[in-house]
Amino acid sequence: MPYLYAIGETSARALPQVGGVGGAPPEALPLGGIVLVLGRATRLPEDRLAALCRHEAVVEALMATRAVLPFRFGTLVADLEAVTVAIGSNLPAILGNLRRVAGCVELGLVAGEGRCRATRRDRDDAVPTAGSGRDYLARLCREDAALSRGARDLAARVAALDARLRQLSRCGRRLAGGRSGGPLRFTYLVPAGAVSRFRREVGAARRDLRMPMLFASGPWPPYSFVEDGVLPPSQDLVVR
């Protein structure tokens, strides 16, 4: 069964000879100006961590040879012909996406106060031991308001840093989700030549803001910057 690693630019450079998820090195399937990089696997190995590391090794080695749009770990496809048709129908957008990520890596930013706060789930699991139900709900409302204020204050503290990092990047955004009262998370598409300056900016802000839990993560392949529609999320095409 085909296992997908990435869509990449065509290149005169050979594919890296790196053992992939099924043990064999990746193969290239040319598709009109791009290549679909894939391997072969009947199923995902039981040792998922080792398989994930092999997936990452292939994608990172590919990035050294060309711009790539990586697939998420575990993308096995049941019908390769249907996949190639879907990719071909979206070729202009894919080529534009490849131009956008060319020469870039993904870096993350995590910003937090460095102290634990109760989450909504923690509080929902707690059983009130005293007072009326109305008192309990009023307390939850006050705590929710405090969490919201804390998140706004934290976002305001790192707003200037976020703006500077976006200037170093082709694009960036704050990630949704996460625990209530937890750290804020951002992701950026950064040209490889700007990675060192990006890290210096974060280090300087950590000192200036006296915020120990402020750090950069990565670099990674640009998973967060693959546009929707590269591969339709259809159960007939993808077996996760």
C-alpha positions as CSV (number, residue, x, y, z in Angstrom):
1,M,0.0,0.0,0.0
2,P,1.5,3.4,-0.9
3,Y,2.7,5.5,2.1
4,L,2.9,9.3,1.4
5,Y,5.8,11.4,2.6
6,A,5.5,14.7,0.7
7,I,4.8,16.5,-2.5
8,G,8.0,18.1,-3.8
9,E,9.4,20.3,-6.5
10,T,11.1,18.5,-9.4
11,S,14.8,18.6,-9.0
12,A,18.0,17.3,-10.7
13,R,19.1,16.0,-7.3
14,A,18.3,12.4,-6.5
15,L,16.0,11.4,-3.7
16,P,17.8,10.8,-0.4
17,Q,18.6,7.1,0.3
18,V,17.1,7.1,3.8
19,G,15.2,4.1,5.2
20,G,11.5,5.0,5.4
21,V,8.5,3.7,7.4
22,G,8.5,0.4,5.6
23,G,12.3,0.2,5.7
24,A,13.0,1.0,2.1
25,P,14.1,4.4,0.8
26,P,11.4,6.7,-0.8
27,E,10.4,6.7,-4.4
28,A,9.4,9.6,-6.7
29,L,6.3,9.6,-8.9
30,P,6.4,12.6,-11.3
31,L,3.2,14.5,-11.7
32,G,3.5,17.3,-14.2
33,G,6.0,19.6,-12.7
34,I,6.0,18.1,-9.2
35,V,6.8,14.8,-7.6
36,L,4.9,12.7,-5.2
37,V,7.3,11.1,-2.8
38,L,6.1,7.8,-1.4
39,G,7.1,4.5,0.0
40,R,5.5,1.1,0.4
41,A,4.0,-0.3,3.6
42,T,1.2,-2.9,4.2
43,R,0.4,-1.2,7.5
44,L,2.0,1.1,10.1
45,P,4.6,-0.7,12.2
46,E,3.7,-1.5,15.8
47,D,6.6,0.7,17.0
48,R,4.9,4.0,16.1
49,L,7.6,6.2,17.6
50,A,10.3,4.5,15.5
51,A,8.1,4.8,12.4
52,L,7.5,8.5,13.2
53,C,11.3,9.1,13.4
54,R,11.8,7.4,10.0
55,H,9.0,9.5,8.5
56,E,10.7,12.7,9.8
57,A,14.1,11.5,8.6
58,V,12.8,11.1,5.1
59,V,11.0,14.4,5.0
60,E,13.9,16.4,6.5
61,A,16.3,14.7,4.0
62,L,14.0,15.7,1.2
63,M,14.0,19.3,2.4
64,A,17.7,19.4,1.8
65,T,17.1,18.7,-1.9
66,R,13.9,20.7,-2.8
67,A,10.9,22.5,-1.4
68,V,8.3,20.1,0.0
69,L,4.8,20.0,1.3
70,P,4.9,17.2,3.9
71,F,2.1,14.8,4.6
72,R,1.3,14.0,8.2
73,F,2.7,10.8,9.7
74,G,0.7,7.8,9.0
75,T,-0.8,8.7,5.6
76,L,-1.4,5.3,3.8
77,V,-3.5,5.5,0.7
78,A,-5.8,2.8,-0.6
79,D,-6.1,4.2,-4.2
80,L,-3.0,5.8,-5.6
81,E,-4.6,6.7,-8.9
82,A,-7.4,8.6,-7.2
83,V,-4.8,10.5,-5.2
84,T,-2.8,11.5,-8.3
85,V,-6.0,12.7,-9.9
86,A,-6.9,14.8,-6.9
87,I,-3.4,16.3,-6.8
88,G,-3.4,17.0,-10.5
89,S,-6.7,18.8,-10.3
90,N,-5.2,21.1,-7.7
91,L,-1.8,21.6,-9.3
92,P,-1.7,25.4,-9.6
93,A,-2.5,25.8,-5.9
94,I,0.1,23.2,-5.0
95,L,2.8,24.9,-7.1
96,G,2.0,28.2,-5.4
97,N,2.2,26.6,-2.0
98,L,5.6,25.1,-2.9
99,R,6.9,28.5,-3.9
100,R,5.7,29.9,-0.6
101,V,7.5,27.4,1.6
102,A,10.7,27.2,-0.6
103,G,13.8,27.8,1.5
104,C,11.8,28.0,4.7
105,V,11.4,25.9,7.9
106,E,8.7,26.0,10.5
107,L,9.5,27.4,14.0
108,G,7.3,27.6,17.0
109,L,7.0,30.0,19.9
110,V,5.6,29.0,23.3
111,A,4.8,31.8,25.8
112,G,3.6,31.1,29.3
113,E,3.7,32.5,32.8
114,G,5.5,29.4,34.2
115,R,3.1,28.7,36.9
116,C,0.2,26.2,37.0
117,R,-3.4,27.3,36.9
118,A,-6.5,25.1,37.3
119,T,-8.0,24.3,34.0
120,R,-11.7,24.3,33.3
121,R,-11.6,20.5,33.1
122,D,-10.0,20.3,36.5
123,R,-12.7,22.5,38.0
124,D,-15.5,20.6,36.2
125,D,-14.3,17.4,37.7
126,A,-14.3,18.9,41.2
127,V,-17.3,18.4,43.4
128,P,-18.5,21.4,45.5
129,T,-18.2,20.6,49.1
130,A,-19.9,23.6,50.6
131,G,-22.3,26.4,49.7
132,S,-25.1,26.3,47.2
133,G,-25.0,25.4,43.5
134,R,-25.5,29.1,42.7
135,D,-22.4,30.0,44.7
136,Y,-20.4,27.2,43.0
137,L,-21.4,28.5,39.5
138,A,-20.6,32.1,40.5
139,R,-17.1,31.0,41.5
140,L,-16.6,29.2,38.2
141,C,-17.7,32.3,36.4
142,R,-15.2,34.4,38.3
143,E,-12.4,31.9,37.7
144,D,-13.3,31.8,33.9
145,A,-13.1,35.6,33.8
146,A,-9.7,35.5,35.6
147,L,-8.4,32.9,33.1
148,S,-9.6,35.1,30.2
149,R,-7.9,38.2,31.6
150,G,-4.7,36.2,32.1
151,A,-4.7,35.0,28.5
152,R,-5.3,38.6,27.3
153,D,-2.5,39.9,29.5
154,L,-0.1,37.2,28.3
155,A,-1.0,37.9,24.7
156,A,-0.4,41.6,25.2
157,R,3.0,40.9,26.8
158,V,4.3,39.0,23.8
159,A,2.5,41.1,21.1
160,A,5.6,43.1,20.3
161,L,7.7,40.0,20.0
162,D,5.1,38.3,17.8
163,A,5.2,41.3,15.5
164,R,9.0,41.2,15.2
165,L,9.0,37.5,14.5
166,R,6.4,37.9,11.8
167,Q,8.7,40.5,10.1
168,L,11.4,37.8,10.0
169,S,8.9,35.3,8.6
170,R,6.9,34.8,5.4
171,C,3.9,34.2,7.6
172,G,2.9,33.3,11.1
173,R,-0.1,32.8,13.3
174,R,-1.3,32.0,16.8
175,L,-2.5,28.4,17.1
176,A,-5.9,27.7,18.4
177,G,-6.7,25.3,21.2
178,G,-4.6,24.4,24.2
179,R,-5.6,24.3,27.9
180,S,-7.4,27.2,29.5
181,G,-4.8,29.1,31.5
182,G,-2.0,27.3,29.6
183,P,0.7,28.8,27.4
184,L,0.1,30.5,24.1
185,R,1.5,28.9,21.0
186,F,2.5,30.5,17.7
187,T,3.9,29.1,14.5
188,Y,6.0,30.8,11.8
189,L,7.3,30.0,8.3
190,V,10.9,31.3,8.5
191,P,13.5,31.5,5.8
192,A,16.5,29.3,6.7
193,G,18.8,32.3,6.8
194,A,16.7,34.1,9.5
195,V,16.5,31.2,12.0
196,S,19.5,32.4,14.1
197,R,18.0,35.9,14.3
198,F,14.6,34.5,15.2
199,R,16.2,32.6,18.1
200,R,18.1,35.7,19.3
201,E,14.9,37.7,19.3
202,V,13.2,35.1,21.5
203,G,16.1,34.9,23.8
204,A,16.3,38.7,24.2
205,A,12.5,38.9,24.9
206,R,12.8,36.2,27.5
207,R,15.3,38.3,29.4
208,D,13.5,41.6,28.9
209,L,10.1,40.3,29.8
210,R,11.5,38.1,32.6
211,M,9.4,35.2,31.3
212,P,11.3,31.9,31.8
213,M,8.6,30.0,29.8
214,L,9.2,31.8,26.6
215,F,11.1,29.7,24.0
216,A,11.4,28.8,20.3
217,S,10.9,25.3,19.1
218,G,11.9,23.6,15.8
219,P,13.0,23.8,13.1
220,W,10.6,21.4,11.4
221,P,9.3,20.8,8.0
222,P,6.4,23.2,7.2
223,Y,3.5,21.0,8.3
224,S,1.4,23.9,9.5
225,F,1.8,25.7,6.2
226,V,0.5,23.1,3.8
227,E,-2.7,24.7,2.4
228,D,-6.0,22.8,2.5
229,G,-6.8,20.8,-0.6
230,V,-3.4,19.3,-1.2
231,L,-5.1,15.9,-0.6
232,P,-8.9,15.7,-0.1
233,P,-9.7,14.3,3.4
234,S,-11.7,11.4,1.9
235,Q,-11.9,8.1,3.5
236,D,-11.8,6.4,0.1
237,L,-8.3,7.8,-0.5
238,V,-6.6,7.9,2.9
239,V,-6.3,5.1,5.5
240,R,-4.9,6.6,8.7
